[in-house]
Structures are given as C-alpha cells and as structure tokens.
C-alpha cells in the first residue's frame, strides 16, 4: 500500500475507526478432540538401575490411594494441542490486543513484560513449597520487603500475602473480624456486617459465607452511602463495616472518617476494600481514615495480569491490635534469617496453600519497586486524569449520562448510564458492548443489581494514552449513532467478532449448572 498509514489513521488529530475482523474457529472442547493412543509427550521408562534400587514404588502405597484406572485426561498430540490453544487465543480480546478500559472495576493495565521474564526465572518457577526455609531465603526476603511497601502505602502494621485472590483477602478480613469479636466474648452478640450497594459484591458474599447477617446501605441523592442509614443500622449487633471507597461509581466519599467513627463508637471494626486503589495510591491511606483492616488486589492496582480469572493474588493488612489473628504462616525476619511462622495460636488459619501465589507477588514487587514512591503517586494522578478526560468525551455522546453527584469529578472510574439511549432506540447497554467488539474493543455492563439503569462502567487506568481514549470514545459514539440509524445492525451484532449474546435462562436454573465438562455430559445424558 503506497498510502501514508499515519495519515489514514488520523484526521485532524483524531483517530479514525480502524478496520477489524477477529478470527473465528469452529473449535471443539479439547476433550472432544481426544483420540485414544495420542500422546503429546512420551515419558521415558525408569532406568533399570534406579528401578532395582528403589523397587516397586506403587506397591508401597495403600490400595485406597492407588488409581484403579488412569485419569480421564484428553489424549491428544502436541501439534493439535498447540493449534487448539492458539485458535482459542485468537478468539479473545485482552489487554495486549485492545483498549481495555471497558473492564470497569477491574483496573486493566499494562503488565511490564520484563516482569514476565522475572517470574520465569528458575529461582521462581523451581521453588517448591516444601523446601527447607534455608533454601528460599531470597523469596522470603522479597515477601518481607513487599510487606514493608504495603505497610507504607496503607499505614497498616502487618500484612499477609497468602490469600490467592481479592475475595480470599476479603474473607481473611472477615475471618479476623470474627476472631477478634470471639476473643472478646462478643461474637454471638455481634452478628451483623454493614456494606454498601456500590462496594464490591464480594464484601457481602464473604460476610454471608462467614455466618454474618448483611445490611446493605444505598446511596443518597448525591451518590454517597447514606450516612443517616448507617446511623440507623449500627447497634450493639454490629461486627463491622466493609466498604469500598471510591465505590464502583468512581465517587469518593469525603465523609469516610465519619463513617468509621460511627461504627467504632458502636464497637464494630472497619475494613477498607481497596481492590482497585489505582486512583488513590500515595494520596490517601486506609489507616489515616481510621480503618482497622484493608486489602489490595495485586491483579488490579499492582499490575499482575488477571490471567482470565486466575491465578490472582490478594493481600490483607491489619493494625497491631489484629495482627495476632493473621493467617498462618506469616513471614518473619529475626535480623539474620527469614522464617515462616506457623506457631500463631490465635491465627484464623490458612487462606490458601502454603505462603502465597509467589509469581504474582514477584510481579507486584517488581512493578512497585520500579516505580518508587513518586511513581506510585503518579500512577494515581494519571489514572484520575485519564478517567476525567474520558468522562468529558462520553458526555458528548447523546444518550449517555452519569447518575449522582451531578457536575462532580470522579476518581478512577465512572459508572455511566445509557438509559436515555435505550429508551430512544430500543438498543440496550449490553448490545452496545457487543457491537463495540466489532471494532476491536468491548465493555461489560457492571454488577447486578442494576441500580444504575443500562449501566456501562469504564476505567481507564494510567496505561492508556490520550489517543487511546479518543479512539475508544469515537467507537462508542459510532455505535450509539448506529443504534439510532440502524438499530437492527447493533442488535444482531457481532458481525466481525466472536463474542455472543448470553442466554440467561440456563444461568438462572441450578438444574442446568455444570462446573466441569464431565458434569455437563452427565447432565445432558441424564436429560436425554
């Protein structure tokens, strides 16, 4: 092509909509590709000398520990395995392929590729959790150093790096809250946890799982959690307040210290959900607002990849008064060596296997130490700047509104409403998001319940440039225009992508749920 590509991509400094068509493969489940006798790797036979020395290892196992038949794994050759997963990768949109600001509340950002090299070093990949402590001093030192960073960022006195996900870190906080009240002989009395509708749903879920009753606060006319409702909810039964700030609307609650004080006066504890703290790093701290506990998601704020839902990593921080309840083991340093402390009689026990998701802790540590204190604050400042620039662009699209706190800025994300557009065109927010995938981007429609009608939550972290945000907003403006002029084009999307409209009916019927492929086959066979 002889034409100037740069000239094609931009008009008057604004990006044109790029041509996009995603690969589509009629790809089967890997179990369906299985063929008896196929092998990807041939495991060598045990050498005769070793066999003579060791003997029949399996014979030393009790019969109940031996498989009666081989595991039902797919039998498939290596080229077919590679082909299968490459095809699936081509049918996905991810942070390395598109402008991923549409994953609101998820804080999608670039994960430096050098950190991927670090976690592939044998010093990380070859670590075994049962190794003697003397052989993993480097990993344990890194964990202690990272804990020191987290303490400075949050103001807390101690951290556990053990939870394998953000929800697990929230559950660790709830477990420590429960242990605290039990130690004081008040657990039977304090059986209620307060949260808010725009806090992350895992707060309510973890509290319920731990046996607490959940009281949910709704926003006042300005979008802040209703402080009068909080005052009415607290009592001698209050165990804790679990709250996100800024909430998933992007609105920061300026009265957060007052919320904490109200709960403390009632004898409850306060846990700060900082799963996505991307807009407040180096600006506000959980301890400074009076919180007793907090948690971070390393797979959000600290740049470790989401990895399609796992492996994640969460970290939970507490004040000194709660440190004795931390999960075991904690990583300690006595001035000479690093150790794992399992001897903690008041601990809530383990929140995950061994001492944490080591590769993600290494990634997060590398990201934080490369930025330093000033760099972490700059992350927050750019994230807030990006968010408010995108907010300006989105409000220029007819039919898009931002409920609550009219005229106020947002922190790191915004929950938009496409209610007016839907009423005018009959095209719903989820249909807009699916059509956007035809242009190589996407968004998801936020959490239930839909307190904000026709929601769309966008979170442009510090990763994205002004040109990226211009392009993303231009795509949504184009789709909104299509909804007005050719609504069926949007409703029948995708046309260039592989995403699809979800049939919610099976999801609402527990009788049709299947967690694994074999469970699905059992259910479908039973039904036929």
JOKAFEN-V37346 format. One record per backbone hydrogen bond with DSSP energy under -0.5 kcal/mol. NH is the residue of the N-H (numbers start at 1). CO is the residue of the C=O. If there is no record, write none. Layout:
((NH | CO) (NH | CO))
This chain:
((5 | 3) (8 | 4) (9 | 5) (10 | 6) (11 | 14) (14 | 11) (16 | 9) (22 | 496) (23 | 90) (27 | 25) (32 | 29) (33 | 29) (34 | 30) (34 | 31) (35 | 75) (38 | 35) (43 | 41) (51 | 47) (52 | 48) (53 | 49) (54 | 50) (55 | 51) (57 | 55) (60 | 56) (60 | 57) (61 | 58) (65 | 62) (66 | 63) (73 | 71) (76 | 74) (78 | 39) (81 | 77) (82 | 78) (83 | 79) (84 | 80) (85 | 81) (86 | 82) (87 | 83) (88 | 84) (89 | 85) (90 | 86) (91 | 87) (91 | 88) (92 | 89) (97 | 94) (98 | 94) (100 | 98) (101 | 99) (103 | 100) (104 | 102) (104 | 457) (106 | 103) (112 | 110) (115 | 112) (116 | 112) (117 | 113) (118 | 114) (119 | 115) (120 | 116) (120 | 117) (121 | 118) (124 | 121) (125 | 121) (126 | 122) (127 | 124) (131 | 128) (135 | 132) (136 | 133) (140 | 136) (141 | 137) (142 | 138) (143 | 139) (144 | 140) (145 | 141) (146 | 142) (147 | 143) (148 | 144) (149 | 145) (150 | 146) (151 | 147) (152 | 148) (153 | 149) (154 | 150) (155 | 151) (157 | 318) (158 | 318) (160 | 316) (164 | 351) (169 | 165) (170 | 166) (171 | 167) (172 | 168) (173 | 169) (174 | 170) (175 | 171) (176 | 172) (177 | 173) (178 | 174) (179 | 175) (180 | 176) (181 | 177) (182 | 178) (183 | 179) (184 | 180) (185 | 182) (186 | 181) (187 | 181) (190 | 186) (191 | 189) (192 | 237) (193 | 213) (194 | 240) (195 | 215) (197 | 217) (199 | 196) (203 | 200) (204 | 200) (205 | 201) (206 | 202) (207 | 203) (208 | 204) (209 | 205) (210 | 206) (211 | 208) (212 | 207) (213 | 191) (215 | 193) (217 | 195) (217 | 215) (220 | 224) (223 | 220) (226 | 218) (227 | 225) (230 | 226) (231 | 227) (232 | 228) (233 | 229) (234 | 230) (238 | 235) (239 | 192) (240 | 192) (241 | 269) (242 | 194) (243 | 241) (243 | 271) (245 | 273) (247 | 251) (248 | 198) (250 | 247) (254 | 252) (256 | 253) (258 | 255) (259 | 255) (260 | 256) (261 | 257) (262 | 258) (263 | 259) (264 | 260) (265 | 261) (266 | 262) (267 | 264) (268 | 263) (269 | 239) (271 | 241) (272 | 293) (273 | 243) (273 | 271) (274 | 272) (274 | 295) (277 | 274) (277 | 275) (280 | 277) (281 | 277) (283 | 280) (284 | 280) (287 | 154) (289 | 285) (289 | 286) (290 | 287) (291 | 286) (292 | 270) (293 | 270) (294 | 317) (295 | 272) (296 | 315) (297 | 274) (297 | 275) (298 | 296) (298 | 313) (299 | 313) (300 | 297) (301 | 275) (301 | 297) (302 | 297) (303 | 300) (304 | 298) (309 | 306) (310 | 306) (310 | 307) (312 | 164) (314 | 163) (315 | 296) (316 | 160) (317 | 294) (318 | 158) (319 | 292) (322 | 319) (323 | 319) (323 | 320) (325 | 322) (326 | 323) (328 | 349) (329 | 341) (330 | 341) (332 | 330) (332 | 339) (334 | 337) (339 | 332) (341 | 330) (341 | 339) (342 | 340) (344 | 342) (345 | 343) (347 | 344) (348 | 325) (356 | 353) (357 | 161) (358 | 356) (360 | 357) (361 | 357) (362 | 358) (363 | 359) (364 | 360) (365 | 361) (366 | 362) (367 | 363) (368 | 364) (369 | 365) (370 | 366) (371 | 367) (372 | 368) (375 | 371) (376 | 372) (377 | 373) (378 | 374) (379 | 375) (380 | 376) (381 | 377) (382 | 378) (383 | 379) (384 | 380) (385 | 381) (386 | 382) (387 | 383) (388 | 384) (389 | 385) (390 | 386) (391 | 387) (392 | 388) (393 | 389) (394 | 390) (395 | 391) (396 | 393) (397 | 394) (398 | 396) (400 | 397) (401 | 417) (408 | 405) (411 | 250) (414 | 458) (415 | 249) (416 | 414) (416 | 456) (417 | 401) (418 | 454) (419 | 453) (421 | 399) (422 | 418) (423 | 419) (424 | 420) (425 | 421) (426 | 422) (428 | 426) (432 | 428) (433 | 429) (434 | 430) (435 | 431) (436 | 432) (437 | 433) (437 | 434) (438 | 435) (439 | 436) (440 | 437) (441 | 436) (444 | 102) (451 | 449) (453 | 451) (455 | 452) (456 | 416) (457 | 444) (458 | 414) (458 | 456) (459 | 101) (461 | 108) (461 | 459) (464 | 461) (469 | 465) (470 | 466) (471 | 467) (472 | 468) (473 | 469) (474 | 470) (475 | 471) (476 | 472) (477 | 473) (478 | 474) (479 | 475) (480 | 476) (481 | 477) (482 | 478) (483 | 479) (484 | 480) (485 | 481) (486 | 482) (489 | 486) (490 | 486) (491 | 487) (492 | 488) (493 | 490) (504 | 502) (507 | 503) (508 | 504) (508 | 505) (509 | 506) (510 | 508) (512 | 509) (513 | 510) (520 | 516) (521 | 517) (522 | 518) (523 | 519) (524 | 520) (525 | 521) (526 | 522) (527 | 523) (528 | 524))
